[in-house]
Amino acid sequence: MPRLLGLETELAIRFTPTGEPASARPGNNVIYQALADSVAALVQTQPGESHGVEESRLFTESGASIAYEVFPYAPSAGLVEVATPECDEAGQLVCHQRAIEALLLQAIPDASRRLSALGFEGEFTLLKNCRDAEGHIYGAQENYEVEIARGAWLWVYRVGLVLLAPLVLVEAILFWAFVVVLVTAMLLAMLGLLIAARVIPRWRERNLVDELLAEENPARDRKLREAVRVLDKVLINPGILLSAWLIRVAGFRRERRSALGFLVSRPILTGAGSLEANGDFGLSEKGPAIRAVMRSKAGPDNRPLIDTGNLIKDATGPLRARLRPYVKLFRARQRMQLGLSDANVAQVAEFLKVGVTSLVLDMVEAGALSDAPRPADPIAALHAICADPTLKVRVAIVGGEPMSALEIQRAYLAKARAFVRTSPTTSLGAHQLLRLWGDALDALEEDPAQLVGALDWVTKRTLLEGCAPDAAFAVQKKIDLRYHELGSGYFARIERAGLARRVVSDEEITTAIRTPPASTPARLRGQLVRELAGERLPVRVSWDSVRIGGRLGGKVIPLRGPRARPRR
């Protein structure tokens, strides 16, 4: 069965005020809005359904999306999240990732003019990386459609969902009751302040309501965070913990058994490279921050290799007055999200990342990896591999001798070659992928410098080694970060100079800015985004449907399943 693939990437916003004296710096929410307005001026867009930390989501005519990701108590410190349309082939996915980046680059000059009109003069860039100068982790995630379980474990999973449903519904009722009480209390407080301002003489000159609602209000924000913590602990956490436990027990068992060796050794191909605070160079920006194989709770301290946060979010859908996400969880095929994913600016690295991983998942579902190398401690193995750019470190393997990351990758490559050779539906792309995979492993073993312009960590390390021997850490860290700037960074310069290997052409990228993949749900989404551009009724787009009109009387057009049909 064809597999849907997708990438989500969080882009950091860098804005440096200019002028004499330097102008103020706008909040990231203001910058994002200017960027979104500029994107909408370039291509057809429609507003998306926004939930949780994702605000102001737009879907473009290619089926892709752009959103502002932020926590409610820090609205001016968010990130730009871009998500590709669903694709069914690795080269197509790399092309659409580059297309949405190209669209943002086209929008930046106009966004800068919009900011200037608001009084904000400055240089505006976006960084495609996963770790900032202070060590905060964000960045990329990969999405692969897989069978969450099969046979008896699928029944365990579905029965668990049935048993979990009453708890989630009770939580939802209590949650909304709490919201009603909270809103009522806030309205009464505002009314009380208005009355107090009229009665108490020394308060008459103050606008107490404006002070309460001011954007910068530390006391209010502190109380809001405390209320959110209480709400999480009492009303939301039980459902989150139980749904996470159910998915961890019954979900993705074959992937964890057969693909973990590949995933923990994959940073030698897909790592973006990172200059650590102690001056050491590591293969991956996100690898050292991974703490678990699968998510067991919400929060960044539980950053997992396989991130089931999307499924947990669907399990708590009733808390957002949405039952459909919970019903979707009963499907056998679900979206597996990989949290161990660096943001690649090198096309070859990104192509290997999604292409080889998709092939390995094909092998998992076909039962072709039952004897694949299994790390005895996957997280410890991942950390050891990421910390060793010499690629010499060996990690413990269940039932076998310790192996290096190169040896683990070669073991998977050998099985992949046998799998493709005997597969009745082998594509030309699979042979190209195997050749590229094998060539990269050979070069890493013989002379990694051959991969400058192809693998990110090799390219970045080469740039850092070009620094003066006594270069300060701050100078080297600047190179580390500027490597990832879209359009103007060090890798972008390497690519413009013709020194970077490419998988897709500029012409293909330009076409993909406005053209969705033809054989995935993105085709119908993109068509509707274009056709509904002049619609007078409100339009809201999501990954699964398009709604025309209000929630109660509106028309919902599904993008998946037997009822998904192009409009005539």
Secondary structure, DSSP 8 states (H G I E B T S, - for coil): ----EEEEEEEEEEEEE-TTTT-----HHHHHHHHHHHHHHHS-EEEB---TTEEEEEEETTS-EEEEE--TT-TTS-EEEEE---BSSHHHHHHHHHHHHHHHHHHHHHHHHHHHHTT--EEEEEE--SB-TT--B--EEEEEEEES--THHHHHHHHHHHHHHHHHHHHHHHHHHHHHHHHHHHHHHHHHHHHHHHHSGGGTTS-HHHHHH-S--HHHHHHHHHHHHHHIIIIIHHHHHHHHHHHHHHSSHHHHHHSHHHHHHTHHHH---EE-TTS-EES-SSGGG--EEE--SSSGGG-EEEE-HHHHHHHTGGGGT--HHHHHTTSSEEEEEES------SHHHHHHHHHHHHHHHHHHHTTTTTT---BSSHHHHHHHHHT-TTS--EEEETTEEEEEHHHHHHHHHHHHHHHHHH-TT--HHHHHHHHHHHHHHHHHHH-GGGGTTTSHHHHHHHHHHTS-TT--HHHHHHHHHHTTBTTTSHHHHHHHTT-S--SS-HHHHHHHTT---TTSTHHHHHHHHHHTTT-SS-EEE-SSEEEES-TTT-EEEESSSTT-----
